[in-house]
Amino acid sequence: MLKFLLVVAVVGVVTYLAVRLMQRRLPGGGSPAPRRPLPGPKPKPRMVAPDDDEAFLRDLERKRRHPEDPDTPA
């Protein structure tokens, strides 16, 4: 039984080395080309709340002071 396991191990090593040698001889074989790092995730567009928008706040203040004016900016 020990001889059988030894033969299987030797055949496995020889097969591994043969396949490895064939891969290196093929075009593009061997170690892969170094990969460029992938770019990180793009930042999501920042949502601007209405209370952060100066034009919106200015318009609200104008409407509060002069409610009878039309919606045209001053």
N, C-alpha and C positions, 0 to 999 in steps of 0.2 A: 504494500500500500504506500509506503514511503517513497519507493522508486517512482510510482505513478504520479504522486504529487510533485516530485522533483521534475519529472518530464513535463508536466503541465505548466509549472512555473517557468521553466526554461523556454518552452514554446511561446508562452505569453510574453516574456521579455523580448525574445527575438521578433515576434510579430509587432510588438510596440515599437521597437527600434526601426524595423523595416518601414512601417507606416510613417513614422516620424521623418525618416530620411526621404521618403517619396514626397511628403508634403513640402519639405524644404526645397526640393529640386523643381517643383512646379512653379510657374510664374505667380507671383503674389503669395507664395508659401512662406513658411517660417514665421517669425514673430510679426504680429500685425504692426502696421504703421502707427506712429504715435497719434493719438486722437487729440483734437483741439477741445478745450473745455467748452461745454455747452453754455450758451448765454443764460443768465438767470432769468427768472420770470419777469416780464415787463410790469412795471407798476400800473395799477389800475388808475384810470382817470379820476382825479379827486372831485368829488361832488361838492358843489358850493351851495351851502344853505342860503335861503333868502336873507337871513339876518347877517350874512357875511358880504352880501353884494351891496356896495355903496350906492349904486344907481337905484336899486330897488328901495333901499331905505330913504333915499332922497325923494323918490316919487311918493312913498307913503307919507312922508312928512308934508310934502306939498299938498297931497290930497286931504290930509288932516286939517291943514290950515285954511285951505280954500276948497271946500267940498263942492261949490257950485261951478268951478272951472271944468272945462272939458278935459279929456284924457290926453291932451297934447302936452309934451314936456315944455317947461318954461325956459 
